[in-house]
Structure formats: structure tokens, C-alpha cells
Amino acid sequence: MKYGDKIIKMEGVIVEVHDGCVAIDLKGRLGYLKVPMRMMITDYPLKVGQEVAWNMSFVEQLGPEVNDKYVSNLDVYNRRQAEMRAKNETNNEGGKDNEFNNC
């Protein structure tokens, strides 16, 4: 990496709690982040409205090359997700959401 690391403390508020992930609104209108539950460090049960903080740095692009294998895997994943969604819509008679669509 070309640039030195500059650690920035980021803060946010938990807006969703699921079995597998936590959704956080970043303070300062900087966006929204979903984090796997395994990445959370906590001594308390997670609840909507709790404040969280973490250290972050800038994202640096490593080069102009595209990882073709990753793009191909992503295309396959998206195609399978679309197929499963279409199949679920026909099976659910109205396309009801289930609890697993959030993470």
C-alpha cells in the first residue's frame, strides 16, 4: 500500500439486530453498514438504539486489474439468488418475505 495508515474512529447506532448480523447507521450521515454477528465485540445483548464505535482507515485500490474469478463467482451467485427468489415467489403465493432475507 502506498499511503500510511490513518486510523479514524467511526461511530454509529444499531438500527437492526438479526440472528446473523447487525445493521448500523453511521453518524454524520455517512451511510449504512451491515456487520456479521461474529465481528461484534460485546459484553451486553445487542439492542436497536445502542451506540457502537470502531476504528477504520481509508480504502485504497490496489491496482487497475479486475479479479475475473471473483466477478464470475459473483455473477453465478446473483443468478442463483434470482432463481431462488423466482422459485420462492411462485411457491409463496404472493412473495411473502421470510426472516432470512435480511442478512
NUFI-170014 format. One record per residue (C-alpha): x, y, z; residue number from 1; residue in three letters. Coordinates in steps of 0.05 Angstrom, whole numbers. Example, Ala and Ser with C-alpha at 12.3 -4.5 7.8 and 13.67 -1.06 7.14 Angstrom:
BEGIN
{u 246 | v -90 | w 156 | num 1 | residu ALA}
{u 273 | v -21 | w 143 | num 2 | residu SER}
This chain:
BEGIN
{u 0 | v 0 | w 0 | num 1 | residu MET}
{u 26 | v 68 | w -19 | num 2 | residu LYS}
{u -1 | v 111 | w 38 | num 3 | residu TYR}
{u 10 | v 109 | w 112 | num 4 | residu GLY}
{u -47 | v 84 | w 155 | num 5 | residu ASP}
{u -91 | v 138 | w 187 | num 6 | residu LYS}
{u -138 | v 107 | w 237 | num 7 | residu ILE}
{u -206 | v 141 | w 243 | num 8 | residu ILE}
{u -256 | v 127 | w 298 | num 9 | residu LYS}
{u -324 | v 115 | w 268 | num 10 | residu MET}
{u -389 | v 115 | w 307 | num 11 | residu GLU}
{u -459 | v 92 | w 293 | num 12 | residu GLY}
{u -526 | v 69 | w 321 | num 13 | residu VAL}
{u -553 | v -1 | w 316 | num 14 | residu ILE}
{u -617 | v 0 | w 274 | num 15 | residu VAL}
{u -629 | v -75 | w 262 | num 16 | residu GLU}
{u -610 | v -137 | w 301 | num 17 | residu VAL}
{u -616 | v -206 | w 267 | num 18 | residu HIS}
{u -590 | v -275 | w 284 | num 19 | residu ASP}
{u -532 | v -268 | w 236 | num 20 | residu GLY}
{u -519 | v -194 | w 230 | num 21 | residu CYS}
{u -526 | v -124 | w 258 | num 22 | residu VAL}
{u -544 | v -63 | w 217 | num 23 | residu ALA}
{u -513 | v 4 | w 236 | num 24 | residu ILE}
{u -529 | v 75 | w 214 | num 25 | residu ASP}
{u -464 | v 114 | w 213 | num 26 | residu LEU}
{u -465 | v 181 | w 249 | num 27 | residu LYS}
{u -455 | v 242 | w 206 | num 28 | residu GLY}
{u -499 | v 215 | w 150 | num 29 | residu ARG}
{u -441 | v 174 | w 124 | num 30 | residu LEU}
{u -482 | v 113 | w 107 | num 31 | residu GLY}
{u -506 | v 45 | w 130 | num 32 | residu TYR}
{u -466 | v -17 | w 147 | num 33 | residu LEU}
{u -486 | v -90 | w 158 | num 34 | residu LYS}
{u -437 | v -129 | w 201 | num 35 | residu VAL}
{u -436 | v -204 | w 213 | num 36 | residu PRO}
{u -451 | v -221 | w 286 | num 37 | residu MET}
{u -384 | v -256 | w 291 | num 38 | residu ARG}
{u -349 | v -189 | w 281 | num 39 | residu MET}
{u -384 | v -156 | w 341 | num 40 | residu MET}
{u -347 | v -149 | w 407 | num 41 | residu ILE}
{u -397 | v -140 | w 463 | num 42 | residu THR}
{u -409 | v -155 | w 536 | num 43 | residu ASP}
{u -484 | v -139 | w 531 | num 44 | residu TYR}
{u -542 | v -164 | w 490 | num 45 | residu PRO}
{u -547 | v -122 | w 426 | num 46 | residu LEU}
{u -609 | v -77 | w 420 | num 47 | residu LYS}
{u -634 | v -27 | w 370 | num 48 | residu VAL}
{u -613 | v 43 | w 390 | num 49 | residu GLY}
{u -547 | v 24 | w 423 | num 50 | residu GLN}
{u -486 | v 64 | w 401 | num 51 | residu GLU}
{u -424 | v 28 | w 373 | num 52 | residu VAL}
{u -355 | v 51 | w 352 | num 53 | residu ALA}
{u -297 | v 20 | w 313 | num 54 | residu TRP}
{u -231 | v 41 | w 282 | num 55 | residu ASN}
{u -228 | v 47 | w 207 | num 56 | residu MET}
{u -179 | v 72 | w 155 | num 57 | residu SER}
{u -186 | v 93 | w 83 | num 58 | residu PHE}
{u -197 | v 41 | w 28 | num 59 | residu VAL}
{u -141 | v 40 | w -22 | num 60 | residu GLU}
{u -148 | v 9 | w -91 | num 61 | residu GLN}
{u -91 | v -40 | w -102 | num 62 | residu LEU}
{u -88 | v -36 | w -178 | num 63 | residu GLY}
{u -127 | v -30 | w -243 | num 64 | residu PRO}
{u -135 | v -105 | w -254 | num 65 | residu GLU}
{u -202 | v -138 | w -245 | num 66 | residu VAL}
{u -205 | v -205 | w -210 | num 67 | residu ASN}
{u -243 | v -244 | w -264 | num 68 | residu ASP}
{u -253 | v -305 | w -220 | num 69 | residu LYS}
{u -287 | v -263 | w -166 | num 70 | residu TYR}
{u -332 | v -228 | w -217 | num 71 | residu VAL}
{u -351 | v -296 | w -247 | num 72 | residu SER}
{u -367 | v -323 | w -177 | num 73 | residu ASN}
{u -409 | v -261 | w -163 | num 74 | residu LEU}
{u -448 | v -269 | w -228 | num 75 | residu ASP}
{u -462 | v -342 | w -211 | num 76 | residu VAL}
{u -484 | v -323 | w -140 | num 77 | residu TYR}
{u -531 | v -268 | w -166 | num 78 | residu ASN}
{u -561 | v -314 | w -218 | num 79 | residu ARG}
{u -575 | v -368 | w -166 | num 80 | residu ARG}
{u -605 | v -317 | w -118 | num 81 | residu GLN}
{u -651 | v -292 | w -174 | num 82 | residu ALA}
{u -672 | v -364 | w -190 | num 83 | residu GLU}
{u -686 | v -379 | w -117 | num 84 | residu MET}
{u -726 | v -314 | w -109 | num 85 | residu ARG}
{u -768 | v -330 | w -170 | num 86 | residu ALA}
{u -780 | v -401 | w -144 | num 87 | residu LYS}
{u -799 | v -375 | w -75 | num 88 | residu ASN}
{u -847 | v -324 | w -104 | num 89 | residu GLU}
{u -884 | v -379 | w -142 | num 90 | residu THR}
{u -885 | v -424 | w -80 | num 91 | residu ASN}
{u -906 | v -369 | w -30 | num 92 | residu ASN}
{u -966 | v -344 | w -70 | num 93 | residu GLU}
{u -953 | v -271 | w -61 | num 94 | residu GLY}
{u -879 | v -270 | w -46 | num 95 | residu GLY}
{u -882 | v -262 | w 29 | num 96 | residu LYS}
{u -815 | v -244 | w 60 | num 97 | residu ASP}
{u -784 | v -291 | w 110 | num 98 | residu ASN}
{u -737 | v -277 | w 167 | num 99 | residu GLU}
{u -676 | v -299 | w 127 | num 100 | residu PHE}
{u -680 | v -245 | w 74 | num 101 | residu ASN}
{u -647 | v -193 | w 120 | num 102 | residu ASN}
{u -576 | v -219 | w 125 | num 103 | residu CYS}
